Amino acid sequence: MAEEEAAEKTEEKSEAEEKPENAVKERPRIHTLDEVRGFAIFCMIFFHAFYSIGVFFNAKWGMDLLMFFMPAEPYFAGLFIAMSGLACNLSHSNLERGVKLGIIALGVTLVTYIMDEISGDGYLISFGILHMLAVGMLVYGLINKYLKLIPSWIGMLLNTVLFFFTYNIARGSVGIPYLFTIKLPEEWYTTKFLFAFGLPDKTFASSDYFPIIPWIFLFIAGTYLGRIAVKKKFPRFMFKKRIPLFAFMGRHSLLIYLVHQPVIFALCYLAGGVMDFFTKS
């Protein structure tokens, strides 16, 4: 009997040794975070659909829905940015990710510039959310070792305060809403090439605009939240999948964000063509 137990233990030990190293170190996925990011993408898709239908296709009902949901847009966009910052803690090379996303963002600017030149309908995206995320990844990749010197909760709180303090910088002021505001010099808004930092001049135009300031602070706040996630300090219920659709969208958020606008335009053109066909018939 003792010999059989010894043989079983030896077999179990050999099986454990045969398991790949990454299987032992594999980090459990926090599905709730995927679902939150997926929900943010879901909201952004509908908002951009209403924007396209109302602004580019001149449909009154689309414009009405756009105006109705306009106040909520910064919230789900901010949620997406914070979750993207969180994901930096789960990446091996944020510099590489930032460079790749930056190239994609420049491609978006080029395509929308060509579309805008052809139609003149205001398609141009000079510095949108993809540009900001690319900068965020690059900044985090460069200064991560210094950010680690600050405790997670303090870093998250500090950057959240900075985000709200600088939230209205593109409108010419900083401060805490409803408490105090500081009007910034108008001269700061006369240079054409400072729009990326939240200082656009009067001629600046972008159909999607997320300047580095204030949004970089929300992104960095998300990276501190991600540090807490890596340490597995979240409640157990967050590791369970509850909304498969949002979880899927969260895992593939970048791809979905890249393709959703062309899909929306294609569907709008198709719907418009079908309506014209039946109207003329």
ZAVO-828431 format. One record per residue (C-alpha): z negated, x negated, y; residue number from 1. Coordinates in Angstrom, 1 decimal. Layout:
N
      z      x      y   i
      Z      X      Y NUM
...
// end
This chain:
281
      z      x      y   i
    0.0    0.0    0.0   1
   -0.9   -2.8    2.4   2
    2.4   -4.5    1.6   3
    4.4   -1.4    2.4   4
    2.6   -1.0    5.8   5
    3.2   -4.6    6.6   6
    6.9   -4.2    5.7   7
    7.2   -1.1    8.0   8
    5.6   -2.9   10.9   9
    8.0   -5.8   10.4  10
   10.9   -3.4   10.4  11
    9.7   -1.7   13.6  12
    9.3   -5.0   15.3  13
   12.8   -6.1   14.4  14
   14.3   -2.9   15.7  15
   12.4   -3.3   19.0  16
   13.7   -6.8   19.3  17
   17.3   -5.6   18.7  18
   17.1   -3.1   21.7  19
   19.0   -4.3   24.7  20
   16.9   -5.7   27.6  21
   18.3   -3.2   30.1  22
   17.2   -0.3   27.8  23
   13.6   -1.4   28.2  24
   13.8   -1.9   32.0  25
   15.8    1.3   32.6  26
   14.3    3.2   35.5  27
   13.9    7.0   35.1  28
   16.2    8.9   37.4  29
   14.5   11.0   40.1  30
   16.7   14.1   39.8  31
   15.1   15.9   42.7  32
   16.4   13.3   45.1  33
   19.9   13.7   43.6  34
   19.6   17.5   44.1  35
   18.4   17.0   47.7  36
   21.4   14.8   48.5  37
   23.7   17.2   46.6  38
   22.3   20.1   48.7  39
   23.0   18.2   51.9  40
   26.6   17.5   50.8  41
   27.0   21.2   49.8  42
   26.0   22.2   53.3  43
   28.2   19.6   55.0  44
   31.2   20.9   53.0  45
   30.7   24.5   54.3  46
   30.1   23.3   57.8  47
   33.3   21.2   57.9  48
   35.2   24.1   56.3  49
   34.1   26.4   59.2  50
   34.9   23.6   61.7  51
   38.4   23.2   60.3  52
   39.1   26.9   60.1  53
   37.7   27.6   63.6  54
   38.9   24.5   65.5  55
   42.1   23.4   63.8  56
   43.4   26.7   62.5  57
   42.1   28.9   65.4  58
   40.5   31.5   63.3  59
   37.8   33.5   65.2  60
   35.7   34.2   62.2  61
   35.6   30.5   61.4  62
   34.5   29.6   64.9  63
   31.8   32.3   64.8  64
   30.4   30.8   61.6  65
   30.7   27.3   63.0  66
   28.6   28.3   66.1  67
   26.1   30.1   63.9  68
   25.5   27.0   61.7  69
   25.9   24.4   64.4  70
   22.1   24.1   65.1  71
   21.5   23.3   61.4  72
   24.1   20.5   61.2  73
   21.9   17.6   62.3  74
   19.3   18.6   59.7  75
   21.5   18.4   56.6  76
   23.4   15.4   58.0  77
   20.1   13.7   58.6  78
   19.0   14.5   55.1  79
   22.1   12.9   53.7  80
   21.6    9.8   55.8  81
   18.0    9.4   54.8  82
   18.9    9.9   51.1  83
   21.6    7.3   51.5  84
   19.0    4.9   52.9  85
   16.8    5.6   49.9  86
   19.6    4.7   47.5  87
   19.7    1.2   49.0  88
   16.6    0.3   46.9  89
   18.6    1.2   43.7  90
   21.6   -1.0   44.5  91
   22.1   -4.7   43.5  92
   24.3   -5.6   46.6  93
   24.0   -3.5   49.7  94
   26.1   -6.0   51.6  95
   29.0   -5.5   49.2  96
   28.5   -1.7   49.4  97
   28.5   -1.9   53.1  98
   31.7   -3.9   53.3  99
   33.5   -1.5   50.9 100
   32.3    1.6   52.8 101
   33.2    0.0   56.1 102
   36.8   -0.5   54.9 103
   36.9    3.1   53.8 104
   35.5    4.2   57.2 105
   38.2    2.2   59.0 106
   40.8    3.8   56.8 107
   39.4    7.3   57.8 108
   39.7    6.3   61.5 109
   43.3    5.1   61.0 110
   44.4    8.3   59.2 111
   42.7   10.6   61.7 112
   44.2    8.6   64.6 113
   47.7    9.1   63.1 114
   47.0   12.8   62.6 115
   45.7   13.1   66.1 116
   48.8   11.3   67.6 117
   51.1   13.6   65.7 118
   49.4   16.9   66.4 119
   47.0   16.2   69.3 120
   44.4   18.6   67.8 121
   41.4   16.2   68.0 122
   41.3   14.9   64.5 123
   40.3   11.4   65.5 124
   37.0   10.1   64.0 125
   36.1    7.1   66.0 126
   32.6    6.5   64.6 127
   31.5    9.1   62.0 128
   28.9    9.3   59.4 129
   30.7    6.9   57.0 130
   30.8    4.2   59.8 131
   27.1    4.6   60.4 132
   26.2    4.4   56.7 133
   28.3    1.3   56.3 134
   26.4   -0.4   59.2 135
   23.1    0.8   57.7 136
   23.9   -0.8   54.4 137
   24.9   -4.1   56.0 138
   21.9   -4.1   58.3 139
   19.5   -3.4   55.3 140
   21.2   -6.1   53.2 141
   20.6   -8.6   56.0 142
   17.1   -7.8   57.0 143
   15.6   -6.4   53.8 144
   13.3   -9.4   53.3 145
   11.8   -8.8   56.7 146
   11.4   -5.0   56.2 147
    9.4   -5.7   53.0 148
    6.7   -7.3   55.2 149
    5.9   -3.8   56.6 150
    3.9   -1.4   54.4 151
    6.1    1.5   53.2 152
    4.3    4.4   54.9 153
    4.0    2.5   58.2 154
    7.7    1.5   58.1 155
    8.7    5.1   57.3 156
    6.5    6.6   60.1 157
    7.6    4.0   62.7 158
   11.3    4.5   62.1 159
   10.9    8.2   62.1 160
    9.3    8.1   65.5 161
   12.0    5.8   66.8 162
   14.6    8.2   65.5 163
   13.2   11.1   67.5 164
   12.5    8.9   70.5 165
   16.2    7.8   70.7 166
   17.7   11.1   69.4 167
   19.3   12.1   72.8 168
   20.5    8.6   73.8 169
   24.2    9.8   73.6 170
   23.2   12.5   76.1 171
   21.8   10.0   78.6 172
   18.1   10.0   77.8 173
   15.3    8.9   75.4 174
   11.8   10.2   74.9 175
   10.0   12.8   72.8 176
   11.5   16.3   73.2 177
    9.2   18.8   75.0 178
    6.8   16.0   75.9 179
    8.6   13.5   78.2 180
   12.1   12.1   78.7 181
   13.4    8.9   80.3 182
   16.8    9.2   81.9 183
   18.9    6.1   81.2 184
   21.2    4.4   83.9 185
   24.6    5.9   84.1 186
   26.1    2.4   84.2 187
   25.2    2.1   80.5 188
   27.8    4.8   79.8 189
   30.8    3.3   81.6 190
   31.8    0.7   78.9 191
   34.4    1.9   76.4 192
   33.2   -0.2   73.5 193
   29.5    0.8   73.3 194
   30.0    4.2   71.8 195
   29.0    2.9   68.3 196
   25.5    2.2   69.8 197
   25.1    5.7   71.2 198
   26.4    4.9   74.7 199
   29.8    6.7   74.9 200
   31.8    6.7   78.1 201
   33.4    9.9   79.6 202
   36.7    9.3   77.8 203
   35.2    8.9   74.3 204
   36.2   11.4   71.7 205
   35.4   11.8   68.0 206
   35.4   14.9   65.8 207
   32.6   13.4   63.8 208
   30.1   11.2   65.7 209
   27.0    9.5   64.3 210
   26.2    6.5   66.4 211
   24.0    3.6   65.1 212
   21.3    4.6   67.5 213
   19.4    6.9   66.7 214
   20.7    7.3   63.1 215
   20.0    3.8   61.9 216
   16.3    4.5   62.2 217
   16.5    7.5   60.0 218
   18.5    5.4   57.5 219
   15.8    2.7   57.5 220
   13.1    5.3   57.1 221
   14.9    6.4   54.0 222
   14.9    2.9   52.6 223
   11.1    2.9   52.9 224
   10.9    6.2   51.1 225
   13.1    4.6   48.4 226
   10.6    1.7   48.0 227
    8.0    4.4   47.1 228
   10.5    5.9   44.6 229
   11.1    2.5   42.9 230
    7.4    2.2   42.4 231
    7.4    5.6   40.5 232
    4.8    7.1   42.9 233
    6.6   10.4   43.1 234
    5.1   13.5   41.3 235
    6.3   14.0   37.8 236
    8.2   17.3   38.6 237
   10.7   15.3   40.7 238
   12.0   13.5   37.5 239
   13.2   16.8   36.0 240
   16.6   18.3   36.6 241
   16.6   21.9   37.9 242
   19.9   22.5   39.7 243
   22.7   20.8   37.8 244
   25.4   21.5   40.4 245
   23.4   19.8   43.2 246
   22.3   17.0   40.9 247
   26.0   16.3   40.1 248
   27.0   16.4   43.7 249
   24.2   14.1   44.6 250
   25.3   11.5   42.1 251
   28.9   11.6   43.3 252
   28.2   12.3   47.0 253
   30.4    9.6   48.4 254
   33.5   10.6   46.4 255
   32.9   14.3   47.2 256
   32.5   13.5   50.9 257
   35.8   11.5   51.0 258
   37.9   14.2   49.3 259
   36.4   17.4   50.6 260
   38.2   17.4   54.0 261
   41.7   16.9   52.5 262
   40.9   19.6   50.0 263
   39.8   22.0   52.8 264
   42.9   21.3   54.8 265
   45.1   21.9   51.7 266
   43.4   25.2   50.9 267
   43.7   26.3   54.6 268
   47.4   25.5   54.7 269
   48.0   27.2   51.4 270
   46.1   30.3   52.5 271
   48.0   30.4   55.8 272
   51.3   30.1   53.9 273
   50.4   32.9   51.6 274
   49.4   35.1   54.5 275
   52.6   34.4   56.4 276
   54.6   35.2   53.3 277
   53.0   38.6   52.8 278
   53.2   39.3   56.5 279
   56.9   38.6   56.7 280
   57.7   40.5   53.4 281
// end
